[in-house]
Amino acid sequence: MTLKIVSLNLWHGGRLFQEALEFLRDQDADIIALQEVHDGHGLNLADRHRSMQVLREELDYTYDDFAQAFILSQPEGKIPFGSAILSKFPLKQSSVDFFVEATRPYYQDVPKQWPILPRLLQGTKITVPRH
């Protein structure tokens, strides 16, 4: 069996969100690994601040896992920020390891806080059928 895996940095939730969404649709990968994903909720937020929700609605992936690194403090509100894995196959186990201090209550994206930005490694076991 051949797997197609795509890794993409959404760039602050998707500053070029529609282009990223079209790219991911065109790729039709079996597994997608994403960085800089926003998991905000509420229709008052732009798509890029609700990128996880929009990806779930717009793409055909049955399974997903969001790993929150921190909550981003924005004028629009407090928005969960992290990494995500989307999969057409069942996710069996997920883990998160932090390289720099785990989730902070709020993080502002300003240069003086860049050295303390929580960084994580997201791992997921995926069950792929044998053919």
Summary of the structure (lengths in Angstrom):
residues: 131
radius of gyration: 15.0
end to end distance: 5.9
largest distance: 51.5
contacts: 385
relative contact order: 0.20
helix: 22%
strand: 42%
